[in-house]
Amino acid sequence: MRSEKTLFRGGPLDGRVLPVLVGATGHPPKWYEVPVPDADGGPGTVYAYQRIAAGHTRRLGLPRGWVYEYAPEGRERRTLKWPWTKPGSGH
């Protein structure tokens, strides 16, 4: 597998550059989660980082690279939206 050195901004990994595995498209995952175990044996903490574009090219506007930015609220969970459900039905 190929990896790409990616910069982390904010949170406990601020300023670090870590190798992140890239997928078949050549992009790193949209979310990077770092589990940290608790020293007292309790439930651990999970730090979430969201992938954002580091910059864009002038002519085509393509992403120039990727940076992970700390998301203190955690990873956003999405629900599936089926075409046959009514809007506002709570599903």
All heavy atoms as an XYZ file, in Angstrom:
719
protein
N       0.845     -1.175      0.000
C       0.000      0.000      0.000
C       0.893      1.242      0.000
O       1.942      1.279      0.616
C      -0.890      0.031      1.241
C      -1.839     -1.116      1.406
S      -3.401     -1.089      0.559
C      -3.960      0.526      0.494
N       0.401      2.262     -0.640
C       1.130      3.520     -0.730
C       0.679      4.442      0.389
O      -0.481      4.439      0.778
C       0.837      4.158     -2.081
C       1.777      5.258     -2.446
C       1.530      5.700     -3.868
N       0.351      6.545     -3.968
C       0.376      7.871     -3.895
N       1.515      8.490     -3.703
N      -0.717      8.574     -3.999
N       1.582      5.219      0.908
C       1.227      6.185      1.952
C       1.693      7.573      1.524
O       2.560      7.719      0.663
C       1.837      5.803      3.292
O       3.232      5.863      3.223
N       1.093      8.568      2.142
C       1.406      9.960      1.836
C       1.643     10.689      3.149
O       0.866     10.544      4.088
C       0.210     10.564      1.096
C       0.357     11.999      0.711
C      -0.863     12.475     -0.055
O      -1.196     11.885     -1.079
O      -1.466     13.462      0.412
N       2.716     11.460      3.225
C       2.982     12.228      4.450
C       1.986     13.380      4.514
O       1.904     14.180      3.585
C       4.409     12.726      4.461
C       5.411     11.593      4.600
C       6.783     12.117      4.886
C       7.753     10.985      4.937
N       8.059     10.541      6.252
N       1.235     13.447      5.616
C       0.149     14.414      5.755
C       0.329     15.213      7.031
O       0.628     14.661      8.084
C      -1.204     13.680      5.771
O      -1.263     12.790      4.656
C      -2.353     14.633      5.685
N       0.111     16.526      6.939
C       0.235     17.433      8.073
C      -1.053     17.420      8.892
O      -2.153     17.371      8.339
C       0.506     18.856      7.569
C       0.553     19.963      8.618
C       1.773     19.802      9.507
C       0.543     21.317      7.941
N      -0.926     17.483     10.220
C      -2.069     17.557     11.124
C      -2.083     18.933     11.776
O      -1.052     19.406     12.248
C      -1.969     16.472     12.204
C      -2.287     15.100     11.687
C      -1.356     14.374     10.972
C      -3.532     14.548     11.913
C      -1.649     13.118     10.496
C      -3.823     13.293     11.439
C      -2.885     12.579     10.730
N      -3.268     19.580     11.788
C      -3.425     20.909     12.403
C      -4.380     20.824     13.575
O      -5.457     20.250     13.465
C      -4.026     21.894     11.396
C      -3.109     22.342     10.341
C      -3.750     23.496      9.604
N      -3.195     23.614      8.271
C      -3.840     24.124      7.243
N      -5.058     24.548      7.374
N      -3.255     24.205      6.078
N      -3.991     21.435     14.683
C      -4.852     21.503     15.853
C      -4.849     20.213     16.657
O      -4.364     19.178     16.221
N      -5.406     20.289     17.864
C      -5.523     19.113     18.721
C      -4.179     18.603     19.203
O      -3.159     19.293     19.148
N      -4.153     17.366     19.670
C      -2.913     16.821     20.240
C      -1.828     16.511     19.206
O      -0.675     16.396     19.554
C      -3.384     15.547     20.947
C      -4.655     15.191     20.284
C      -5.277     16.464     19.831
N      -2.185     16.393     17.932
C      -1.186     16.082     16.903
C      -0.771     17.325     16.114
O      -0.241     17.216     15.013
C      -1.745     15.033     15.925
C      -2.052     13.667     16.495
C      -2.625     12.760     15.417
C      -0.827     13.037     17.109
N      -0.966     18.501     16.671
C      -0.701     19.751     15.962
C       0.746     19.842     15.505
O       1.683     19.664     16.283
C      -1.033     20.939     16.857
C      -0.961     22.258     16.129
O      -1.192     22.271     14.905
O      -0.692     23.282     16.771
N       0.933     20.095     14.209
C       2.259     20.278     13.646
C       2.972     19.002     13.249
O       4.039     19.055     12.651
N       2.413     17.847     13.528
C       3.076     16.594     13.171
C       2.754     16.219     11.723
O       1.683     16.501     11.216
C       2.619     15.458     14.079
C       3.080     15.636     15.496
C       2.840     14.402     16.284
N       3.150     14.635     17.683
C       3.114     13.708     18.588
N       2.752     12.482     18.276
N       3.412     13.995     19.831
N       3.696     15.568     11.108
C       3.518     15.037      9.757
C       3.634     13.526      9.866
O       4.692     13.000     10.230
C       4.579     15.605      8.791
C       4.419     15.003      7.415
C       4.487     17.117      8.737
N       2.543     12.835      9.566
C       2.501     11.383      9.700
C       2.194     10.733      8.362
O       1.458     11.302      7.546
C       1.423     10.972     10.708
C       1.576     11.491     12.129
C       0.362     11.094     12.963
C       2.832     10.943     12.756
N       2.724      9.523      8.112
C       2.355      8.822      6.884
C       0.948      8.237      7.033
O       0.632      7.570      8.011
C       3.404      7.721      6.776
C       3.905      7.521      8.154
C       3.744      8.829      8.870
N       0.088      8.525      6.057
C      -1.294      8.046      6.060
C      -1.498      7.227      4.798
O      -1.138      7.665      3.693
C      -2.289      9.230      6.100
C      -3.712      8.744      6.012
C      -2.077     10.055      7.357
N      -2.068      6.031      4.944
C      -2.322      5.179      3.785
C      -3.356      5.824      2.877
O      -4.348      6.383      3.346
C      -2.823      3.806      4.234
C      -1.820      2.935      4.971
C      -2.485      1.656      5.442
C      -0.643      2.610      4.086
N      -3.127      5.743      1.575
C      -4.078      6.284      0.608
C      -4.837      5.135     -0.035
O      -4.358      4.005     -0.100
C      -3.368      7.142     -0.466
C      -2.749      8.368      0.152
C      -2.328      6.354     -1.206
N      -6.031      5.452     -0.513
C      -6.875      4.443     -1.140
C      -6.549      4.272     -2.616
O      -5.551      4.764     -3.135
N      -7.454      3.596     -3.312
C      -7.269      3.312     -4.736
C      -7.288      4.588     -5.572
O      -6.685      4.642     -6.647
C      -8.354      2.361     -5.206
N      -7.956      5.639     -5.094
C      -8.026      6.900     -5.834
C      -6.809      7.788     -5.595
O      -6.670      8.817     -6.241
C      -9.279      7.689     -5.435
O      -9.223      7.973     -4.043
C     -10.545      6.921     -5.765
N      -5.958      7.416     -4.640
C      -4.787      8.213     -4.322
C      -5.042      9.250     -3.247
O      -4.181     10.063     -2.951
N      -6.241      9.246     -2.659
C      -6.591     10.190     -1.611
C      -6.566      9.495     -0.255
O      -6.963      8.338     -0.137
C      -8.003     10.750     -1.818
C      -8.164     11.498     -3.097
N      -7.529     12.683     -3.356
C      -8.889     11.218     -4.196
C      -7.866     13.104     -4.553
N      -8.688     12.225     -5.092
N      -6.149     10.201      0.797
C      -6.262      9.641      2.143
C      -7.725      9.634      2.579
O      -8.564     10.302      1.956
C      -5.425     10.593      3.001
C      -5.264     11.830      2.211
C      -5.453     11.484      0.781
N      -8.090      8.902      3.628
C      -9.493      8.862      4.064
C      -9.991     10.233      4.508
O      -9.204     11.093      4.925
C      -9.483      7.879      5.236
C      -8.073      7.649      5.579
C      -7.223      8.080      4.446
N     -11.315     10.456      4.420
C     -11.895     11.753      4.774
C     -11.771     12.039      6.262
O     -11.671     13.182      6.668
C     -13.363     11.814      4.360
C     -13.535     11.869      2.871
C     -14.975     12.017      2.496
C     -15.113     12.049      0.985
N     -16.494     12.225      0.567
N     -11.816     11.019      7.074
C     -11.675     11.166      8.527
C     -10.542     10.287      9.021
O     -10.362      9.169      8.557
C     -12.971     10.767      9.243
C     -14.065     11.766      9.057
C     -15.001     11.774      8.076
C     -14.321     12.907      9.867
N     -15.822     12.855      8.226
C     -15.440     13.559      9.317
C     -13.720     13.438     10.994
C     -15.968     14.722      9.868
C     -14.248     14.590     11.539
C     -15.364     15.229     10.982
N      -9.762     10.805      9.961
C      -8.676     10.054     10.587
C      -8.930     10.101     12.085
O      -9.000     11.181     12.670
C      -7.335     10.698     10.244
C      -6.127      9.875     10.613
C      -5.663      8.879      9.770
C      -5.453     10.089     11.801
C      -4.552      8.129     10.090
C      -4.342      9.349     12.142
C      -3.891      8.367     11.274
O      -2.796      7.615     11.599
N      -9.095      8.944     12.691
C      -9.384      8.875     14.126
C      -8.195      8.284     14.865
O      -7.631      7.278     14.432
C     -10.634      8.046     14.376
C     -11.885      8.692     13.817
C     -13.135      7.870     14.056
O     -13.032      6.664     14.305
O     -14.214      8.457     13.979
N      -7.830      8.917     15.981
C      -6.701      8.486     16.796
C      -7.233      8.036     18.154
O      -7.636      8.873     18.963
C      -5.677      9.632     16.987
C      -4.496      9.160     17.804
C      -5.237     10.183     15.656
N      -7.275      6.717     18.426
C      -7.722      6.260     19.736
C      -6.596      6.374     20.761
O      -5.463      5.995     20.503
C      -8.098      4.795     19.491
C      -7.292      4.386     18.318
C      -7.046      5.623     17.493
N      -6.919      6.938     21.927
C      -5.945      7.095     23.007
C      -6.506      6.396     24.238
O      -7.553      6.788     24.754
C      -5.689      8.595     23.309
C      -4.720      8.746     24.456
C      -5.190      9.299     22.079
N      -5.841      5.328     24.723
C      -6.351      4.624     25.897
C      -6.204      5.470     27.157
O      -5.294      6.299     27.270
C      -5.486      3.359     25.973
C      -4.262      3.675     25.204
C      -4.628      4.713     24.194
N      -7.102      5.237     28.115
C      -7.060      5.948     29.387
C      -6.004      5.311     30.284
O      -5.872      4.087     30.334
C      -8.437      5.890     30.048
C      -8.539      6.775     31.275
O      -7.630      7.597     31.481
O      -9.519      6.644     32.021
N      -5.239      6.125     30.992
C      -4.174      5.613     31.864
C      -4.742      4.829     33.046
O      -4.091      3.936     33.575
C      -3.313      6.761     32.363
N      -5.974      5.158     33.485
C      -6.576      4.486     34.632
C      -7.348      3.231     34.236
O      -7.948      2.596     35.095
C      -7.526      5.449     35.357
C      -6.782      6.667     35.885
O      -5.574      6.530     36.171
O      -7.405      7.732     36.003
N      -7.369      2.895     32.967
C      -8.072      1.697     32.521
C      -9.528      1.946     32.153
O     -10.257      1.015     31.845
N      -9.967      3.176     32.197
C     -11.336      3.520     31.834
C     -11.498      3.602     30.329
O     -10.609      3.218     29.562
N     -12.618      4.117     29.891
C     -12.824      4.244     28.450
C     -11.853      5.270     27.855
O     -11.592      6.317     28.446
C     -14.267      4.720     28.314
C     -14.602      5.316     29.639
C     -13.770      4.591     30.654
N     -11.321      4.947     26.703
C     -10.342      5.806     26.062
C     -10.990      6.983     25.345
O     -12.208      7.103     25.264
N     -10.156      7.864     24.830
C     -10.605      9.035     24.092
C     -10.255      8.839     22.624
O      -9.204      8.284     22.300
C      -9.887     10.295     24.605
O     -10.078     10.383     26.008
C     -10.422     11.544     23.955
N     -11.132      9.293     21.744
C     -10.873      9.218     20.305
C     -10.824     10.641     19.762
O     -11.781     11.392     19.886
C     -11.967      8.402     19.583
C     -11.713      8.400     18.085
C     -12.019      6.990     20.117
N      -9.680     11.011     19.203
C      -9.519     12.319     18.577
C      -9.810     12.173     17.090
O      -9.289     11.269     16.431
C      -8.100     12.851     18.778
C      -7.755     13.100     20.223
C      -6.811     12.330     20.882
C      -8.376     14.113     20.931
C      -6.498     12.554     22.211
C      -8.062     14.354     22.257
C      -7.130     13.572     22.889
O      -6.827     13.800     24.194
N     -10.637     13.065     16.556
C     -11.031     12.986     15.148
C     -10.424     14.143     14.362
O     -10.403     15.281     14.826
C     -12.550     13.019     15.040
N      -9.939     13.828     13.182
C      -9.381     14.815     12.263
C     -10.084     14.675     10.915
O     -10.268     13.569     10.419
C      -7.876     14.584     12.079
C      -7.061     14.991     13.268
C      -6.858     14.120     14.328
C      -6.499     16.248     13.341
C      -6.118     14.494     15.428
C      -5.750     16.635     14.434
C      -5.565     15.749     15.478
O      -4.828     16.134     16.563
N     -10.466     15.810     10.337
C     -11.146     15.823      9.044
C     -10.179     16.281      7.960
O      -9.409     17.224      8.151
C     -12.344     16.766      9.088
C     -13.156     16.747      7.832
C     -14.389     17.626      7.938
O     -14.527     18.407      8.879
N     -15.270     17.505      6.991
N     -10.227     15.604      6.815
C      -9.351     15.945      5.699
C      -9.876     17.186      4.967
O     -11.054     17.279      4.645
C      -9.307     14.775      4.713
C      -8.417     15.026      3.513
C      -8.577     13.960      2.486
N      -9.843     14.167      1.798
C     -10.404     13.297      0.970
N      -9.842     12.150      0.743
N     -11.547     13.567      0.386
N      -8.983     18.149      4.734
C      -9.329     19.328      3.941
C      -8.215     19.546      2.924
O      -7.097     19.051      3.085
C      -9.518     20.593      4.812
C      -8.255     20.899      5.606
C     -10.701     20.462      5.736
C      -8.286     22.244      6.283
N      -8.511     20.266      1.873
C      -7.512     20.542      0.836
C      -6.493     21.557      1.359
O      -6.854     22.557      1.962
C      -8.182     21.065     -0.422
N      -5.215     21.295      1.118
C      -4.153     22.199      1.562
C      -4.058     23.422      0.666
O      -3.612     24.476      1.086
C      -2.819     21.464      1.586
N      -4.477     23.298     -0.562
C      -4.447     24.392     -1.523
C      -5.022     23.904     -2.837
O      -5.334     22.728     -2.992
N      -5.179     24.805     -3.782
C      -5.733     24.445     -5.084
C      -4.838     24.994     -6.191
O      -4.190     26.026     -6.028
C      -7.151     25.006     -5.232
C      -8.119     24.376     -4.298
N      -8.261     24.760     -2.985
C      -9.001     23.367     -4.471
C      -9.172     24.028     -2.406
N      -9.643     23.176     -3.290
N      -4.850     24.292     -7.327
C      -4.088     24.763     -8.475
C      -4.791     25.967     -9.096
O      -6.000     26.144     -8.932
C      -3.928     23.656     -9.529
O      -5.218     23.234     -9.957
C      -3.150     22.480     -8.978
N      -4.042     26.788     -9.811
C      -4.614     28.015    -10.375
C      -5.598     27.749    -11.506
O      -6.689     28.281    -11.515
C      -3.502     28.907    -10.899
C      -2.803     29.668     -9.842
C      -1.840     30.614    -10.492
N      -1.448     31.616     -9.519
C      -0.582     32.548     -9.765
N      -0.028     32.627    -10.958
N      -0.268     33.414     -8.838
N      -5.199     26.958    -12.472
C      -6.017     26.818    -13.677
C      -7.250     25.962    -13.482
O      -8.350     26.356    -13.864
C      -5.186     26.223    -14.807
C      -4.180     27.202    -15.350
C      -3.468     26.642    -16.521
N      -4.357     26.667    -17.685
C      -3.984     26.299    -18.889
N      -2.763     25.870    -19.088
N      -4.825     26.355    -19.888
N      -7.096     24.788    -12.919
C      -8.217     23.852    -12.838
C      -8.880     23.793    -11.470
O      -9.945     23.217    -11.328
C      -7.755     22.449    -13.243
C      -7.223     22.326    -14.667
C      -6.703     20.921    -14.912
C      -8.293     22.691    -15.667
N      -8.245     24.343    -10.462
C      -8.818     24.313     -9.117
C      -8.745     22.949     -8.450
O      -9.532     22.649     -7.565
N      -7.798     22.128     -8.884
C      -7.640     20.793     -8.293
C      -6.928     20.905     -6.953
O      -6.102     21.791     -6.744
C      -6.830     19.900     -9.236
C      -7.440     19.667    -10.615
C      -6.450     18.908    -11.486
C      -8.737     18.916    -10.497
N      -7.221     19.990     -6.019
C      -6.525     20.033     -4.721
C      -5.030     19.784     -4.896
O      -4.626     18.880     -5.609
C      -7.169     18.919     -3.906
C      -8.294     18.399     -4.691
C      -8.229     18.953     -6.069
N      -4.219     20.597     -4.239
C      -2.770     20.498     -4.346
C      -2.203     19.490     -3.356
O      -1.109     18.989     -3.506
C      -2.162     21.862     -4.096
C      -0.715     21.955     -4.431
C      -0.277     23.358     -4.397
N      -0.868     24.043     -5.546
C      -0.262     24.991     -6.217
N       0.907     25.393     -5.845
N      -0.844     25.560     -7.249
N      -2.909     19.213     -2.324
C      -2.484     18.274     -1.298
C      -3.542     18.244     -0.206
O      -4.575     18.911     -0.306
N      -3.288     17.468      0.833
C      -4.286     17.321      1.891
C      -3.686     17.630      3.249
O      -2.504     17.420      3.485
C      -4.839     15.901      1.893
C      -5.443     15.535      0.581
C      -4.893     14.735     -0.368
C      -6.697     15.971      0.064
N      -5.734     14.646     -1.442
C      -6.854     15.389     -1.201
C      -7.704     16.793      0.542
C      -7.980     15.603     -1.993
C      -8.829     16.997     -0.247
C      -8.954     16.409     -1.493
N      -4.532     18.122      4.144
C      -4.171     18.421      5.528
C      -5.316     17.894      6.389
O      -6.479     17.971      6.000
C      -4.022     19.949      5.735
C      -3.808     20.286      7.188
C      -2.895     20.495      4.904
N      -4.972     17.352      7.551
C      -6.008     16.934      8.504
C      -6.171     18.021      9.555
O      -5.193     18.460     10.148
C      -5.636     15.617      9.173
C      -5.958     14.410      8.323
C      -4.959     13.666      7.734
C      -7.270     14.034      8.113
C      -5.255     12.564      6.955
C      -7.576     12.935      7.328
C      -6.564     12.204      6.760
O      -6.874     11.130      5.985
N      -7.404     18.458      9.768
C      -7.706     19.498     10.739
C      -8.517     18.890     11.883
O      -9.453     18.134     11.653
C      -8.490     20.625     10.075
C      -8.533     21.872     10.908
C      -8.987     23.062     10.084
O      -8.154     23.616      9.348
O     -10.168     23.415     10.189
N      -8.142     19.248     13.107
C      -8.777     18.698     14.304
C     -10.249     19.098     14.378
O     -10.606     20.248     14.151
C      -8.036     19.195     15.544
C      -8.594     18.698     16.848
C      -8.622     17.343     17.143
C      -9.080     19.585     17.787
C      -9.122     16.892     18.349
C      -9.581     19.148     18.997
C      -9.595     17.799     19.268
O     -10.098     17.354     20.457
N     -11.106     18.116     14.681
C     -12.538     18.355     14.842
C     -12.897     18.043     16.298
O     -13.097     16.885     16.661
C     -13.334     17.475     13.895
N     -12.957     19.069     17.181
C     -13.200     18.811     18.606
C     -14.571     18.202     18.880
O     -14.743     17.510     19.872
C     -13.069     20.180     19.263
C     -13.175     21.164     18.175
C     -12.778     20.479     16.905
N     -15.552     18.422     18.001
C     -16.887     17.855     18.208
C     -16.944     16.384     17.806
O     -17.943     15.711     18.039
C     -17.940     18.654     17.436
C     -17.827     18.560     15.932
C     -16.795     19.508     15.333
O     -16.207     20.330     16.055
O     -16.569     19.406     14.114
N     -15.895     15.868     17.204
C     -15.849     14.468     16.808
C     -16.323     14.296     15.377
O     -16.678     15.246     14.682
N     -16.339     13.061     14.963
C     -16.740     12.735     13.597
C     -18.234     12.912     13.440
O     -19.013     12.463     14.275
C     -16.341     11.298     13.307
C     -16.591     10.881     11.902
C     -16.071      9.484     11.678
N     -16.319      9.094     10.310
C     -15.819      8.014      9.759
N     -15.065      7.204     10.464
N     -16.077      7.721      8.510
N     -18.636     13.551     12.357
C     -20.062     13.747     12.122
C     -20.654     12.444     11.597
O     -20.122     11.809     10.695
C     -20.310     14.889     11.148
C     -19.704     14.690      9.773
C     -19.885     15.882      8.870
O     -19.759     17.007      9.350
O     -20.137     15.660      7.680
N     -21.720     12.040     12.210
C     -22.406     10.808     11.808
C     -23.534     11.159     10.860
O     -24.323     12.059     11.118
C     -22.956     10.075     13.029
C     -21.913      9.702     14.038
C     -20.988      8.654     13.485
N     -19.930      8.384     14.453
C     -18.864      7.685     14.179
N     -18.682      7.209     12.991
N     -17.949      7.480     15.092
N     -23.595     10.450      9.792
C     -24.639     10.689      8.811
C     -25.609      9.524      8.808
O     -25.229      8.389      9.046
C     -24.054     10.836      7.412
C     -23.244     12.071      7.239
C     -22.798     12.169      5.824
N     -22.259     13.478      5.548
C     -21.828     13.837      4.365
N     -21.886     13.005      3.370
N     -21.346     15.042      4.189
N     -26.857      9.820      8.515
C     -27.854      8.775      8.362
C     -28.172      8.637      6.883
O     -28.079      9.595      6.116
C     -29.134      9.114      9.143
O     -29.641     10.363      8.660
C     -28.852      9.219     10.633
N     -28.538      7.450      6.489
C     -28.893      7.225      5.096
C     -30.222      7.890      4.789
O     -31.151      7.852      5.596
C     -28.995      5.727      4.814
C     -27.686      4.953      4.888
C     -27.956      3.469      4.702
C     -26.732      5.437      3.833
N     -30.306      8.489      3.632
C     -31.542      9.131      3.212
C     -32.082      8.369      2.011
O     -31.516      8.436      0.915
C     -31.295     10.591      2.869
C     -30.851     11.369      4.080
C     -30.733     12.836      3.790
C     -30.269     13.515      5.063
N     -30.232     14.927      4.982
N     -33.121      7.642      2.243
C     -33.722      6.847      1.182
C     -34.691      7.697      0.378
O     -35.375      8.560      0.931
C     -34.446      5.645      1.784
C     -33.538      4.798      2.591
C     -33.440      4.738      3.937
C     -32.552      3.881      2.095
N     -32.472      3.857      4.327
C     -31.915      3.316      3.197
C     -32.155      3.506      0.823
C     -30.915      2.384      3.080
C     -31.151      2.562      0.710
C     -30.526      2.008      1.816
N     -34.781      7.479     -0.916
C     -35.660      8.318     -1.746
C     -37.135      8.130     -1.436
O     -37.934      8.990     -1.748
C     -35.325      7.891     -3.180
C     -34.558      6.634     -3.085
C     -33.996      6.551     -1.706
N     -37.511      7.023     -0.801
C     -38.929      6.787     -0.555
C     -39.403      7.299      0.820
O     -40.560      7.198      1.143
C     -39.272      5.306     -0.683
C     -38.410      4.435      0.180
C     -38.594      4.136      1.500
C     -37.241      3.757     -0.212
N     -37.609      3.340      1.958
C     -36.756      3.071      0.918
C     -36.530      3.642     -1.410
C     -35.604      2.296      0.888
C     -35.399      2.871     -1.432
C     -34.952      2.205     -0.302
N     -38.488      7.859      1.621
C     -38.912      8.404      2.904
C     -39.367      9.852      2.738
O     -38.840     10.598      1.909
C     -37.784      8.340      3.942
O     -36.673      9.041      3.431
C     -37.401      6.920      4.265
N     -40.328     10.231      3.540
C     -40.831     11.591      3.480
C     -39.912     12.518      4.270
O     -39.389     12.133      5.310
C     -42.230     11.652      4.077
C     -43.248     10.860      3.293
C     -44.596     10.957      3.961
C     -45.590     10.093      3.229
N     -46.881     10.045      3.906
N     -39.757     13.751      3.813
C     -38.924     14.674      4.599
C     -39.603     15.008      5.926
O     -40.816     15.214      5.984
C     -38.813     15.910      3.724
C     -39.692     15.706      2.539
C     -40.202     14.314      2.571
N     -38.818     15.021      6.992
C     -39.346     15.370      8.313
C     -40.095     14.251      9.008
O     -40.737     14.461     10.014
N     -39.988     13.009      8.481
C     -40.698     11.895      9.128
C     -39.902     11.298     10.275
O     -40.396     10.424     10.969
C     -41.028     10.803      8.094
O     -39.837     10.239      7.592
N     -38.647     11.734     10.474
C     -37.863     11.267     11.606
C     -37.081     10.004     11.337
O     -36.498      9.423     12.212
N     -37.044      9.526     10.103
C     -36.297      8.301      9.793
C     -34.924      8.613      9.320
O     -34.546      9.406      8.658
C     -36.996      7.473      8.735
C     -38.283      6.858      9.220
N     -38.539      6.608     10.524
C     -39.386      6.474      8.551
C     -39.745      6.065     10.635
N     -40.274      5.989      9.424
